[in-house]
Amino acid sequence: THRAYSVFEENLARIRERGSLPPECLVDAAIQYADERSLSCGQTRNMVKTARDCDDASGRAGDFQKLTQELANVGISKLAKRNLAPGTVNRKRGDLLVLWRSLADRDLCKYPNARRVKRIKAKPQVPQTASREEIQKLLTACWGIRGRFRPHGQSIGRVLFAWIHLAWDGALRPWADQLHLRHDHIRPDGVVVMIQSKTGYPHVFRLRDVTREAIDDICPKDAER
């Protein structure tokens, strides 16, 4: 949100004013780390949230010598009890280890023994999605929707038709990634390579011809918008 971004900017300005002084807490260390390495907004947000979740285990007031494998395991156990997905907890574990090592590089604490920091076992899960029949009903329903989006005037039905086809092909996060697809992401053979805003990982998939035609129908390559 705008408020959260404003708070981040205020904290970043405060940390930059401190110069080379050690961070006061793990959250400050995360903001400093993200700034020095020019992390994306999504990566920075995740890193700061992890630091906030684990700050109690790290020792406040800059006393990072208290950061031990045992305390880290306590923090990870607390995260697991919050009904977070195992993959989310393990990602936070990885972020914590990254911050921990960056602090150790500055002689603010000892290096972690990653093998002694617990990892949550994830049970294999089968993702749930709509059936082909359900998707076909949605696509058919699009042609009965009237109205146009402002200010460019695209047909709402046609936009939803393209949106559903793109969601089926790409399995992208709808607002963070799918909404930001551009023509220069699409190669001539229909392969799309995008960097996911949340994880920073590349995501590769191929668009079917019907999807490319639906996208060109609402947003031609030469459109000035």
Disulfide bonds with the S-S distance in Angstrom:
none
